[in-house]
Amino acid sequence: MGELLKILENKNALSDYRDWITYFNLALETKLEPKIWSTVKFAVYRKVTDEKENCAEREKEPISQLENVLKGVNMSIYEYELLIWMKDKSNREFHKDKRQTRKQAELQLKESFPKDMMVLKEPLQKGLTLSMSGMNKEKNFLNITYHSI
């Protein structure tokens, strides 16, 4: 019974605080230039969700700008990464850990995409063709800034 209560408390914490993490991200976004924020958000999420040791060399300067903003609330980059980890854990918990590889997503899209959502299939295919490692300045492959909603 104690273990069940602990699981419930953990789920409640994940549920209760994930929106506050989103709001915090929105506040951070206003403190950084859009291109810097986009780089930082991608780098931190990739580091946390892919369990990377470090960010890429080209991301170090934007990360240092984030660190300067975080100092304003007495937070380290490590503490911020913990918040992002918590948000990711919450997403996995409440979406039944439906994380898939790009190859799995492409296969599912090809073989079992719902017929009543076909209007979305082509944009999804285009999005899946992006190589995250190919998104760099040299190739100028993708020059879009995404904003949190």
N, CA, C and O atoms as a GROMACS GRO file, in nm:
protein
  596
    1MET      N    1   0.083  -0.119   0.000
    1MET     CA    2   0.000   0.000   0.000
    1MET      C    3   0.087   0.125   0.000
    1MET      O    4   0.053   0.223  -0.067
    2GLY      N    5   0.197   0.124   0.074
    2GLY     CA    6   0.287   0.239   0.080
    2GLY      C    7   0.350   0.269  -0.056
    2GLY      O    8   0.367   0.385  -0.093
    3GLU      N    9   0.385   0.163  -0.130
    3GLU     CA   10   0.445   0.180  -0.263
    3GLU      C   11   0.344   0.242  -0.360
    3GLU      O   12   0.380   0.327  -0.441
    4LEU      N   13   0.218   0.200  -0.351
    4LEU     CA   14   0.112   0.256  -0.435
    4LEU      C   15   0.092   0.404  -0.406
    4LEU      O   16   0.073   0.484  -0.498
    5LEU      N   17   0.094   0.440  -0.279
    5LEU     CA   18   0.080   0.581  -0.240
    5LEU      C   19   0.197   0.664  -0.294
    5LEU      O   20   0.178   0.776  -0.340
    6LYS      N   21   0.317   0.607  -0.288
    6LYS     CA   22   0.435   0.677  -0.339
    6LYS      C   23   0.422   0.700  -0.490
    6LYS      O   24   0.454   0.809  -0.539
    7ILE      N   25   0.377   0.600  -0.564
    7ILE     CA   26   0.357   0.613  -0.709
    7ILE      C   27   0.254   0.722  -0.738
    7ILE      O   28   0.275   0.804  -0.827
    8LEU      N   29   0.144   0.723  -0.663
    8LEU     CA   30   0.041   0.824  -0.681
    8LEU      C   31   0.094   0.964  -0.651
    8LEU      O   32   0.065   1.058  -0.724
    9GLU      N   33   0.171   0.977  -0.544
    9GLU     CA   34   0.229   1.107  -0.509
    9GLU      C   35   0.324   1.154  -0.619
    9GLU      O   36   0.325   1.272  -0.653
   10ASN      N   37   0.404   1.063  -0.674
   10ASN     CA   38   0.496   1.098  -0.782
   10ASN      C   39   0.419   1.144  -0.906
   10ASN      O   40   0.456   1.243  -0.969
   11LYS      N   41   0.312   1.072  -0.940
   11LYS     CA   42   0.231   1.112  -1.055
   11LYS      C   43   0.168   1.248  -1.033
   11LYS      O   44   0.163   1.331  -1.124
   12ASN      N   45   0.119   1.270  -0.912
   12ASN     CA   46   0.059   1.400  -0.882
   12ASN      C   47   0.161   1.512  -0.894
   12ASN      O   48   0.131   1.619  -0.947
   13ALA      N   49   0.282   1.489  -0.846
   13ALA     CA   50   0.387   1.591  -0.856
   13ALA      C   51   0.420   1.619  -1.002
   13ALA      O   52   0.433   1.734  -1.042
   14LEU      N   53   0.433   1.514  -1.081
   14LEU     CA   54   0.461   1.533  -1.223
   14LEU      C   55   0.350   1.612  -1.290
   14LEU      O   56   0.375   1.702  -1.370
   15SER      N   57   0.228   1.577  -1.258
   15SER     CA   58   0.113   1.645  -1.317
   15SER      C   59   0.102   1.790  -1.270
   15SER      O   60   0.075   1.880  -1.350
   16ASP      N   61   0.122   1.812  -1.141
   16ASP     CA   62   0.103   1.945  -1.084
   16ASP      C   63   0.207   2.046  -1.131
   16ASP      O   64   0.175   2.164  -1.148
   17TYR      N   65   0.329   2.002  -1.151
   17TYR     CA   66   0.437   2.098  -1.175
   17TYR      C   67   0.480   2.112  -1.320
   17TYR      O   68   0.555   2.205  -1.351
   18ARG      N   69   0.435   2.025  -1.409
   18ARG     CA   70   0.481   2.036  -1.548
   18ARG      C   71   0.436   2.166  -1.614
   18ARG      O   72   0.510   2.223  -1.694
   19ASP      N   73   0.316   2.214  -1.580
   19ASP     CA   74   0.271   2.341  -1.637
   19ASP      C   75   0.355   2.457  -1.586
   19ASP      O   76   0.380   2.552  -1.660
   20TRP      N   77   0.399   2.450  -1.460
   20TRP     CA   78   0.484   2.556  -1.406
   20TRP      C   79   0.619   2.558  -1.476
   20TRP      O   80   0.678   2.664  -1.494
   21ILE      N   81   0.667   2.442  -1.514
   21ILE     CA   82   0.793   2.436  -1.589
   21ILE      C   83   0.773   2.501  -1.726
   21ILE      O   84   0.860   2.572  -1.775
   22THR      N   85   0.658   2.476  -1.787
   22THR     CA   86   0.627   2.540  -1.914
   22THR      C   87   0.622   2.691  -1.898
   22THR      O   88   0.677   2.764  -1.982
   23TYR      N   89   0.558   2.740  -1.794
   23TYR     CA   90   0.551   2.885  -1.770
   23TYR      C   91   0.690   2.942  -1.747
   23TYR      O   92   0.721   3.052  -1.795
   24PHE      N   93   0.773   2.869  -1.675
   24PHE     CA   94   0.910   2.914  -1.652
   24PHE      C   95   0.984   2.925  -1.785
   24PHE      O   96   1.057   3.021  -1.808
   25ASN      N   97   0.965   2.825  -1.872
   25ASN     CA   98   1.027   2.830  -2.004
   25ASN      C   99   0.978   2.951  -2.083
   25ASN      O  100   1.057   3.016  -2.152
   26LEU      N  101   0.851   2.981  -2.074
   26LEU     CA  102   0.797   3.098  -2.143
   26LEU      C  103   0.863   3.226  -2.092
   26LEU      O  104   0.893   3.317  -2.170
   27ALA      N  105   0.884   3.233  -1.961
   27ALA     CA  106   0.951   3.350  -1.904
   27ALA      C  107   1.096   3.358  -1.951
   27ALA      O  108   1.145   3.465  -1.986
   28LEU      N  109   1.165   3.244  -1.954
   28LEU     CA  110   1.303   3.242  -2.003
   28LEU      C  111   1.310   3.286  -2.148
   28LEU      O  112   1.401   3.358  -2.189
   29GLU      N  113   1.214   3.243  -2.225
   29GLU     CA  114   1.211   3.276  -2.368
   29GLU      C  115   1.209   3.427  -2.391
   29GLU      O  116   1.266   3.476  -2.489
   30THR      N  117   1.145   3.501  -2.301
   30THR     CA  118   1.139   3.647  -2.317
   30THR      C  119   1.272   3.713  -2.285
   30THR      O  120   1.293   3.829  -2.321
   31LYS      N  121   1.361   3.641  -2.218
   31LYS     CA  122   1.489   3.698  -2.175
   31LYS      C  123   1.602   3.675  -2.276
   31LYS      O  124   1.710   3.732  -2.262
   32LEU      N  125   1.576   3.591  -2.376
   32LEU     CA  126   1.679   3.558  -2.474
   32LEU      C  127   1.630   3.590  -2.615
   32LEU      O  128   1.510   3.588  -2.641
   33GLU      N  129   1.722   3.619  -2.703
   33GLU     CA  130   1.688   3.641  -2.844
   33GLU      C  131   1.625   3.512  -2.898
   33GLU      O  132   1.665   3.403  -2.857
   34PRO      N  133   1.529   3.522  -2.990
   34PRO     CA  134   1.461   3.402  -3.040
   34PRO      C  135   1.555   3.294  -3.094
   34PRO      O  136   1.536   3.176  -3.065
   35LYS      N  137   1.656   3.333  -3.170
   35LYS     CA  138   1.748   3.233  -3.224
   35LYS      C  139   1.830   3.166  -3.113
   35LYS      O  140   1.856   3.046  -3.118
   36ILE      N  141   1.869   3.245  -3.013
   36ILE     CA  142   1.943   3.190  -2.898
   36ILE      C  143   1.853   3.093  -2.822
   36ILE      O  144   1.895   2.982  -2.787
   37TRP      N  145   1.728   3.134  -2.795
   37TRP     CA  146   1.635   3.049  -2.722
   37TRP      C  147   1.612   2.917  -2.795
   37TRP      O  148   1.612   2.810  -2.734
   38SER      N  149   1.594   2.925  -2.926
   38SER     CA  150   1.572   2.805  -3.004
   38SER      C  151   1.690   2.709  -2.992
   38SER      O  152   1.671   2.589  -2.974
   39THR      N  153   1.810   2.761  -3.001
   39THR     CA  154   1.931   2.679  -2.988
   39THR      C  155   1.941   2.618  -2.849
   39THR      O  156   1.969   2.499  -2.834
   40VAL      N  157   1.918   2.700  -2.748
   40VAL     CA  158   1.928   2.657  -2.608
   40VAL      C  159   1.825   2.549  -2.577
   40VAL      O  160   1.858   2.445  -2.519
   41LYS      N  161   1.702   2.574  -2.615
   41LYS     CA  162   1.595   2.479  -2.585
   41LYS      C  163   1.624   2.343  -2.650
   41LYS      O  164   1.611   2.239  -2.587
   42PHE      N  165   1.662   2.347  -2.777
   42PHE     CA  166   1.694   2.223  -2.848
   42PHE      C  167   1.811   2.151  -2.782
   42PHE      O  168   1.806   2.030  -2.762
   43ALA      N  169   1.916   2.225  -2.747
   43ALA     CA  170   2.035   2.165  -2.686
   43ALA      C  171   2.003   2.101  -2.552
   43ALA      O  172   2.045   1.988  -2.526
   44VAL      N  173   1.930   2.171  -2.468
   44VAL     CA  174   1.898   2.119  -2.334
   44VAL      C  175   1.805   1.999  -2.344
   44VAL      O  176   1.828   1.897  -2.279
   45TYR      N  177   1.701   2.010  -2.426
   45TYR     CA  178   1.609   1.897  -2.440
   45TYR      C  179   1.682   1.775  -2.496
   45TYR      O  180   1.662   1.663  -2.448
   46ARG      N  181   1.767   1.796  -2.596
   46ARG     CA  182   1.841   1.684  -2.653
   46ARG      C  183   1.935   1.624  -2.549
   46ARG      O  184   1.945   1.501  -2.539
   47LYS      N  185   2.003   1.707  -2.473
   47LYS     CA  186   2.095   1.657  -2.370
   47LYS      C  187   2.021   1.574  -2.266
   47LYS      O  188   2.067   1.467  -2.227
   48VAL      N  189   1.907   1.624  -2.223
   48VAL     CA  190   1.831   1.555  -2.118
   48VAL      C  191   1.763   1.430  -2.171
   48VAL      O  192   1.776   1.323  -2.110
   49THR      N  193   1.692   1.441  -2.282
   49THR     CA  194   1.615   1.326  -2.329
   49THR      C  195   1.703   1.219  -2.392
   49THR      O  196   1.670   1.100  -2.387
   50ASP      N  197   1.815   1.259  -2.452
   50ASP     CA  198   1.906   1.161  -2.512
   50ASP      C  199   2.020   1.122  -2.419
   50ASP      O  200   2.108   1.045  -2.456
   51GLU      N  201   2.017   1.178  -2.296
   51GLU     CA  202   2.118   1.150  -2.195
   51GLU      C  203   2.260   1.176  -2.247
   51GLU      O  204   2.349   1.093  -2.231
   52LYS      N  205   2.277   1.290  -2.310
   52LYS     CA  206   2.408   1.331  -2.361
   52LYS      C  207   2.491   1.388  -2.247
   52LYS      O  208   2.437   1.440  -2.149
   53GLU      N  209   2.622   1.379  -2.260
   53GLU     CA  210   2.712   1.434  -2.159
   53GLU      C  211   2.723   1.585  -2.171
   53GLU      O  212   2.714   1.657  -2.072
   54ASN      N  213   2.743   1.632  -2.293
   54ASN     CA  214   2.767   1.774  -2.316
   54ASN      C  215   2.690   1.822  -2.437
   54ASN      O  216   2.637   1.743  -2.515
   55CYS      N  217   2.684   1.952  -2.451
   55CYS     CA  218   2.622   2.010  -2.569
   55CYS      C  219   2.727   2.024  -2.679
   55CYS      O  220   2.847   2.011  -2.654
   56ALA      N  221   2.681   2.050  -2.800
   56ALA     CA  222   2.772   2.069  -2.913
   56ALA      C  223   2.850   2.199  -2.896
   56ALA      O  224   2.807   2.290  -2.825
   57GLU      N  225   2.964   2.206  -2.959
   57GLU     CA  226   3.052   2.324  -2.947
   57GLU      C  227   2.978   2.452  -2.985
   57GLU      O  228   2.992   2.554  -2.917
   58ARG      N  229   2.899   2.449  -3.092
   58ARG     CA  230   2.828   2.568  -3.139
   58ARG      C  231   2.716   2.611  -3.044
   58ARG      O  232   2.661   2.721  -3.057
   59GLU      N  233   2.682   2.525  -2.948
   59GLU     CA  234   2.575   2.557  -2.852
   59GLU      C  235   2.629   2.617  -2.722
   59GLU      O  236   2.551   2.661  -2.638
   60LYS      N  237   2.759   2.618  -2.705
   60LYS     CA  238   2.817   2.661  -2.577
   60LYS      C  239   2.790   2.808  -2.547
   60LYS      O  240   2.757   2.841  -2.433
   61GLU      N  241   2.805   2.896  -2.644
   61GLU     CA  242   2.780   3.038  -2.621
   61GLU      C  243   2.632   3.064  -2.587
   61GLU      O  244   2.604   3.133  -2.489
   62PRO      N  245   2.536   3.009  -2.665
   62PRO     CA  246   2.396   3.027  -2.626
   62PRO      C  247   2.366   2.971  -2.486
   62PRO      O  248   2.289   3.030  -2.411
   63ILE      N  249   2.426   2.856  -2.451
   63ILE     CA  250   2.405   2.798  -2.318
   63ILE      C  251   2.459   2.892  -2.211
   63ILE      O  252   2.399   2.906  -2.105
   64SER      N  253   2.572   2.957  -2.238
   64SER     CA  254   2.626   3.051  -2.138
   64SER      C  255   2.533   3.171  -2.121
   64SER      O  256   2.524   3.227  -2.012
   65GLN      N  257   2.464   3.211  -2.228
   65GLN     CA  258   2.366   3.318  -2.215
   65GLN      C  259   2.248   3.273  -2.128
   65GLN      O  260   2.196   3.351  -2.048
   66LEU      N  261   2.206   3.148  -2.145
   66LEU     CA  262   2.101   3.093  -2.059
   66LEU      C  263   2.148   3.091  -1.914
   66LEU      O  264   2.073   3.128  -1.824
   67GLU      N  265   2.270   3.049  -1.891
   67GLU     CA  266   2.325   3.045  -1.755
   67GLU      C  267   2.319   3.183  -1.690
   67GLU      O  268   2.287   3.194  -1.572
   68ASN      N  269   2.350   3.287  -1.766
   68ASN     CA  270   2.344   3.423  -1.712
   68ASN      C  271   2.202   3.461  -1.672
   68ASN      O  272   2.182   3.525  -1.569
   69VAL      N  273   2.103   3.422  -1.753
   69VAL     CA  274   1.964   3.451  -1.719
   69VAL      C  275   1.923   3.372  -1.595
   69VAL      O  276   1.856   3.426  -1.506
   70LEU      N  277   1.963   3.246  -1.589
   70LEU     CA  278   1.928   3.161  -1.475
   70LEU      C  279   1.987   3.214  -1.344
   70LEU      O  280   1.929   3.195  -1.237
   71LYS      N  281   2.103   3.278  -1.353
   71LYS     CA  282   2.164   3.337  -1.233
   71LYS      C  283   2.069   3.437  -1.168
   71LYS      O  284   2.073   3.457  -1.046
   72GLY      N  285   1.984   3.500  -1.249
   72GLY     CA  286   1.888   3.597  -1.197
   72GLY      C  287   1.787   3.537  -1.101
   72GLY      O  288   1.728   3.608  -1.020
   73VAL      N  289   1.766   3.406  -1.110
   73VAL     CA  290   1.677   3.337  -1.016
   73VAL      C  291   1.755   3.236  -0.932
   73VAL      O  292   1.698   3.145  -0.873
   74ASN      N  293   1.888   3.255  -0.928
   74ASN     CA  294   1.975   3.172  -0.847
   74ASN      C  295   1.963   3.023  -0.884
   74ASN      O  296   1.956   2.937  -0.796
   75MET      N  297   1.960   2.995  -1.015
   75MET     CA  298   1.948   2.858  -1.063
   75MET      C  299   2.068   2.823  -1.150
   75MET      O  300   2.115   2.905  -1.228
   76SER      N  301   2.116   2.702  -1.135
   76SER     CA  302   2.226   2.654  -1.219
   76SER      C  303   2.169   2.588  -1.344
   76SER      O  304   2.050   2.556  -1.350
   77ILE      N  305   2.254   2.568  -1.442
   77ILE     CA  306   2.211   2.498  -1.563
   77ILE      C  307   2.171   2.354  -1.528
   77ILE      O  308   2.078   2.299  -1.588
   78TYR      N  309   2.242   2.294  -1.433
   78TYR     CA  310   2.208   2.158  -1.389
   78TYR      C  311   2.066   2.154  -1.331
   78TYR      O  312   1.990   2.062  -1.360
   79GLU      N  313   2.031   2.252  -1.249
   79GLU     CA  314   1.896   2.256  -1.191
   79GLU      C  315   1.791   2.275  -1.301
   79GLU      O  316   1.683   2.217  -1.295
   80TYR      N  317   1.824   2.357  -1.400
   80TYR     CA  318   1.732   2.376  -1.513
   80TYR      C  319   1.715   2.244  -1.589
   80TYR      O  320   1.604   2.207  -1.627
   81GLU      N  321   1.825   2.173  -1.611
   81GLU     CA  322   1.817   2.043  -1.678
   81GLU      C  323   1.731   1.946  -1.598
   81GLU      O  324   1.659   1.865  -1.657
   82LEU      N  325   1.736   1.953  -1.466
   82LEU     CA  326   1.650   1.868  -1.382
   82LEU      C  327   1.503   1.900  -1.406
   82LEU      O  328   1.419   1.810  -1.412
   83LEU      N  329   1.471   2.029  -1.420
   83LEU     CA  330   1.332   2.067  -1.449
   83LEU      C  331   1.288   2.011  -1.585
   83LEU      O  332   1.177   1.960  -1.598
   84ILE      N  333   1.375   2.021  -1.683
   84ILE     CA  334   1.341   1.968  -1.816
   84ILE      C  335   1.328   1.816  -1.810
   84ILE      O  336   1.241   1.759  -1.875
   85TRP      N  337   1.414   1.752  -1.732
   85TRP     CA  338   1.403   1.607  -1.712
   85TRP      C  339   1.267   1.573  -1.651
   85TRP      O  340   1.201   1.478  -1.693
   86MET      N  341   1.225   1.652  -1.551
   86MET     CA  342   1.096   1.628  -1.486
   86MET      C  343   0.981   1.644  -1.586
   86MET      O  344   0.888   1.564  -1.587
   87LYS      N  345   0.988   1.746  -1.668
   87LYS     CA  346   0.884   1.768  -1.769
   87LYS      C  347   0.882   1.653  -1.869
   87LYS      O  348   0.774   1.606  -1.907
   88ASP      N  349   0.999   1.607  -1.911
   88ASP     CA  350   1.006   1.494  -2.003
   88ASP      C  351   0.951   1.368  -1.938
   88ASP      O  352   0.878   1.291  -2.002
   89LYS      N  353   0.986   1.345  -1.811
   89LYS     CA  354   0.934   1.229  -1.738
   89LYS      C  355   0.782   1.236  -1.729
   89LYS      O  356   0.714   1.135  -1.744
   90SER      N  357   0.730   1.355  -1.704
   90SER     CA  358   0.586   1.374  -1.698
   90SER      C  359   0.521   1.340  -1.832
   90SER      O  360   0.420   1.271  -1.837
   91ASN      N  361   0.580   1.389  -1.939
   91ASN     CA  362   0.526   1.359  -2.072
   91ASN      C  363   0.525   1.209  -2.098
   91ASN      O  364   0.427   1.154  -2.149
   92ARG      N  365   0.634   1.142  -2.062
   92ARG     CA  366   0.641   0.997  -2.083
   92ARG      C  367   0.540   0.923  -1.995
   92ARG      O  368   0.478   0.826  -2.038
   93GLU      N  369   0.525   0.970  -1.872
   93GLU     CA  370   0.433   0.905  -1.777
   93GLU      C  371   0.289   0.916  -1.825
   93GLU      O  372   0.214   0.818  -1.822
   94PHE      N  373   0.250   1.034  -1.869
   94PHE     CA  374   0.110   1.056  -1.904
   94PHE      C  375   0.078   1.023  -2.048
   94PHE      O  376  -0.038   1.020  -2.087
   95HIS      N  377   0.181   0.998  -2.128
   95HIS     CA  378   0.160   0.957  -2.266
   95HIS      C  379   0.209   0.814  -2.285
   95HIS      O  380   0.239   0.772  -2.397
   96LYS      N  381   0.217   0.741  -2.176
   96LYS     CA  382   0.252   0.599  -2.174
   96LYS      C  383   0.385   0.568  -2.242
   96LYS      O  384   0.401   0.465  -2.307
   97ASP      N  385   0.482   0.659  -2.225
   97ASP     CA  386   0.617   0.638  -2.276
   97ASP      C  387   0.617   0.596  -2.423
   97ASP      O  388   0.685   0.501  -2.462
   98LYS      N  389   0.540   0.666  -2.502
   98LYS     CA  390   0.527   0.632  -2.643
   98LYS      C  391   0.639   0.692  -2.727
   98LYS      O  392   0.617   0.732  -2.841
   99ARG      N  393   0.757   0.699  -2.671
   99ARG     CA  394   0.872   0.750  -2.745
   99ARG      C  395   0.911   0.645  -2.848
   99ARG      O  396   0.914   0.525  -2.820
  100GLN      N  397   0.939   0.691  -2.968
  100GLN     CA  398   0.976   0.599  -3.073
  100GLN      C  399   1.093   0.658  -3.152
  100GLN      O  400   1.116   0.778  -3.153
  101THR      N  401   1.163   0.569  -3.217
  101THR     CA  402   1.270   0.617  -3.302
  101THR      C  403   1.209   0.678  -3.427
  101THR      O  404   1.092   0.657  -3.458
  102ARG      N  405   1.290   0.755  -3.498
  102ARG     CA  406   1.239   0.814  -3.622
  102ARG      C  407   1.201   0.704  -3.720
  102ARG      O  408   1.100   0.716  -3.790
  103LYS      N  409   1.280   0.600  -3.725
  103LYS     CA  410   1.250   0.488  -3.816
  103LYS      C  411   1.115   0.424  -3.781
  103LYS      O  412   1.036   0.391  -3.870
  104GLN      N  413   1.089   0.406  -3.652
  104GLN     CA  414   0.960   0.350  -3.608
  104GLN      C  415   0.845   0.443  -3.646
  104GLN      O  416   0.740   0.398  -3.692
  105ALA      N  417   0.866   0.572  -3.627
  105ALA     CA  418   0.762   0.670  -3.660
  105ALA      C  419   0.734   0.669  -3.810
  105ALA      O  420   0.618   0.675  -3.852
  106GLU      N  421   0.839   0.663  -3.891
  106GLU     CA  422   0.822   0.659  -4.037
  106GLU      C  423   0.745   0.535  -4.079
  106GLU      O  424   0.657   0.541  -4.165
  107LEU      N  425   0.778   0.421  -4.019
  107LEU     CA  426   0.711   0.296  -4.052
  107LEU      C  427   0.564   0.302  -4.012
  107LEU      O  428   0.477   0.261  -4.089
  108GLN      N  429   0.537   0.351  -3.893
  108GLN     CA  430   0.399   0.363  -3.846
  108GLN      C  431   0.320   0.458  -3.936
  108GLN      O  432   0.204   0.432  -3.968
  109LEU      N  433   0.382   0.567  -3.975
  109LEU     CA  434   0.317   0.664  -4.062
  109LEU      C  435   0.283   0.600  -4.196
  109LEU      O  436   0.176   0.623  -4.253
  110LYS      N  437   0.375   0.520  -4.247
  110LYS     CA  438   0.356   0.455  -4.376
  110LYS      C  439   0.250   0.345  -4.370
  110LYS      O  440   0.169   0.331  -4.463
  111GLU      N  441   0.249   0.267  -4.262
  111GLU     CA  442   0.166   0.148  -4.258
  111GLU      C  443   0.033   0.162  -4.186
  111GLU      O  444  -0.062   0.091  -4.219
  112SER      N  445   0.023   0.252  -4.088
  112SER     CA  446  -0.100   0.250  -4.008
  112SER      C  447  -0.150   0.389  -3.969
  112SER      O  448  -0.210   0.404  -3.862
  113PHE      N  449  -0.126   0.489  -4.053
  113PHE     CA  450  -0.174   0.624  -4.020
  113PHE      C  451  -0.325   0.630  -4.040
  113PHE      O  452  -0.374   0.581  -4.142
  114PRO      N  453  -0.400   0.689  -3.945
  114PRO     CA  454  -0.547   0.693  -3.956
  114PRO      C  455  -0.594   0.764  -4.083
  114PRO      O  456  -0.546   0.872  -4.117
  115LYS      N  457  -0.688   0.704  -4.152
  115LYS     CA  458  -0.739   0.758  -4.278
  115LYS      C  459  -0.805   0.894  -4.260
  115LYS      O  460  -0.797   0.979  -4.349
  116ASP      N  461  -0.871   0.916  -4.146
  116ASP     CA  462  -0.939   1.044  -4.126
  116ASP      C  463  -0.842   1.158  -4.090
  116ASP      O  464  -0.886   1.271  -4.068
  117MET      N  465  -0.713   1.128  -4.085
  117MET     CA  466  -0.613   1.231  -4.056
  117MET      C  467  -0.512   1.245  -4.170
  117MET      O  468  -0.403   1.300  -4.150
  118MET      N  469  -0.546   1.196  -4.287
  118MET     CA  470  -0.453   1.194  -4.400
  118MET      C  471  -0.398   1.332  -4.437
  118MET      O  472  -0.288   1.342  -4.491
  119VAL      N  473  -0.474   1.437  -4.408
  119VAL     CA  474  -0.427   1.572  -4.439
  119VAL      C  475  -0.297   1.604  -4.364
  119VAL      O  476  -0.222   1.692  -4.405
  120LEU      N  477  -0.272   1.534  -4.254
  120LEU     CA  478  -0.152   1.557  -4.173
  120LEU      C  479  -0.034   1.470  -4.214
  120LEU      O  480   0.079   1.495  -4.172
  121LYS      N  481  -0.060   1.369  -4.296
  121LYS     CA  482   0.045   1.271  -4.327
  121LYS      C  483   0.164   1.334  -4.400
  121LYS      O  484   0.278   1.310  -4.361
  122GLU      N  485   0.139   1.412  -4.502
  122GLU     CA  486   0.250   1.471  -4.578
  122GLU      C  487   0.336   1.566  -4.494
  122GLU      O  488   0.459   1.556  -4.498
  123PRO      N  489   0.274   1.659  -4.416
  123PRO     CA  490   0.359   1.743  -4.331
  123PRO      C  491   0.440   1.662  -4.230
  123PRO      O  492   0.555   1.696  -4.201
  124LEU      N  493   0.381   1.554  -4.177
  124LEU     CA  494   0.455   1.469  -4.084
  124LEU      C  495   0.573   1.401  -4.153
  124LEU      O  496   0.683   1.393  -4.097
  125GLN      N  497   0.550   1.351  -4.275
  125GLN     CA  498   0.659   1.288  -4.350
  125GLN      C  499   0.773   1.386  -4.372
  125GLN      O  500   0.890   1.351  -4.358
  126LYS      N  501   0.738   1.509  -4.407
  126LYS     CA  502   0.841   1.611  -4.430
  126LYS      C  503   0.917   1.640  -4.301
  126LYS      O  504   1.040   1.654  -4.302
  127GLY      N  505   0.845   1.649  -4.190
  127GLY     CA  506   0.909   1.674  -4.061
  127GLY      C  507   1.001   1.561  -4.020
  127GLY      O  508   1.107   1.584  -3.962
  128LEU      N  509   0.961   1.439  -4.049
  128LEU     CA  510   1.042   1.324  -4.012
  128LEU      C  511   1.168   1.310  -4.096
  128LEU      O  512   1.262   1.241  -4.056
  129THR      N  513   1.171   1.373  -4.212
  129THR     CA  514   1.290   1.362  -4.297
  129THR      C  515   1.404   1.448  -4.246
  129THR      O  516   1.518   1.433  -4.290
  130LEU      N  517   1.374   1.538  -4.153
  130LEU     CA  518   1.479   1.623  -4.099
  130LEU      C  519   1.579   1.539  -4.021
  130LEU      O  520   1.542   1.455  -3.939
  131SER      N  521   1.701   1.563  -4.046
  131SER     CA  522   1.806   1.500  -3.968
  131SER      C  523   1.850   1.599  -3.862
  131SER      O  524   1.905   1.704  -3.894
  132MET      N  525   1.826   1.568  -3.736
  132MET     CA  526   1.858   1.661  -3.629
  132MET      C  527   2.007   1.696  -3.630
  132MET      O  528   2.044   1.809  -3.597
  133SER      N  529   2.090   1.603  -3.666
  133SER     CA  530   2.232   1.635  -3.670
  133SER      C  531   2.266   1.724  -3.788
  133SER      O  532   2.371   1.788  -3.790
  134GLY      N  533   2.177   1.729  -3.888
  134GLY     CA  534   2.201   1.813  -4.005
  134GLY      C  535   2.153   1.955  -3.988
  134GLY      O  536   2.169   2.037  -4.078
  135MET      N  537   2.095   1.986  -3.875
  135MET     CA  538   2.042   2.121  -3.853
  135MET      C  539   2.153   2.211  -3.801
  135MET      O  540   2.157   2.243  -3.682
  136ASN      N  541   2.244   2.252  -3.889
  136ASN     CA  542   2.351   2.340  -3.845
  136ASN      C  543   2.365   2.458  -3.939
  136ASN      O  544   2.306   2.461  -4.047
  137LYS      N  545   2.442   2.554  -3.898
  137LYS     CA  546   2.458   2.677  -3.974
  137LYS      C  547   2.522   2.652  -4.109
  137LYS      O  548   2.487   2.717  -4.207
  138GLU      N  549   2.616   2.558  -4.116
  138GLU     CA  550   2.687   2.535  -4.240
  138GLU      C  551   2.592   2.494  -4.352
  138GLU      O  552   2.604   2.542  -4.465
  139LYS      N  553   2.500   2.408  -4.322
  139LYS     CA  554   2.408   2.360  -4.424
  139LYS      C  555   2.289   2.453  -4.441
  139LYS      O  556   2.221   2.450  -4.543
  140ASN      N  557   2.264   2.537  -4.341
  140ASN     CA  558   2.147   2.625  -4.341
  140ASN      C  559   2.022   2.544  -4.375
  140ASN      O  560   1.934   2.591  -4.447
  141PHE      N  561   2.015   2.424  -4.322
  141PHE     CA  562   1.909   2.330  -4.354
  141PHE      C  563   1.773   2.376  -4.304
  141PHE      O  564   1.673   2.362  -4.373
  142LEU      N  565   1.771   2.429  -4.184
  142LEU     CA  566   1.645   2.470  -4.126
  142LEU      C  567   1.668   2.600  -4.051
  142LEU      O  568   1.745   2.604  -3.955
  143ASN      N  569   1.602   2.703  -4.095
  143ASN     CA  570   1.621   2.834  -4.033
  143ASN      C  571   1.486   2.883  -3.981
  143ASN      O  572   1.437   2.989  -4.022
  144ILE      N  573   1.427   2.806  -3.892
  144ILE     CA  574   1.296   2.837  -3.836
  144ILE      C  575   1.310   2.845  -3.686
  144ILE      O  576   1.378   2.763  -3.625
  145THR      N  577   1.244   2.942  -3.626
  145THR     CA  578   1.244   2.952  -3.480
  145THR      C  579   1.108   2.907  -3.431
  145THR      O  580   1.005   2.962  -3.470
  146TYR      N  581   1.106   2.806  -3.346
  146TYR     CA  582   0.983   2.758  -3.287
  146TYR      C  583   0.966   2.819  -3.150
  146TYR      O  584   1.063   2.834  -3.075
  147HIS      N  585   0.845   2.855  -3.116
  147HIS     CA  586   0.817   2.914  -2.986
  147HIS      C  587   0.726   2.821  -2.908
  147HIS      O  588   0.638   2.756  -2.965
  148SER      N  589   0.746   2.814  -2.779
  148SER     CA  590   0.659   2.735  -2.692
  148SER      C  591   0.522   2.799  -2.688
  148SER      O  592   0.507   2.921  -2.696
  149ILE      N  593   0.423   2.717  -2.674
  149ILE     CA  594   0.286   2.767  -2.663
  149ILE      C  595   0.239   2.748  -2.522
  149ILE      O  596   0.125   2.783  -2.490
   0.00000   0.00000   0.00000
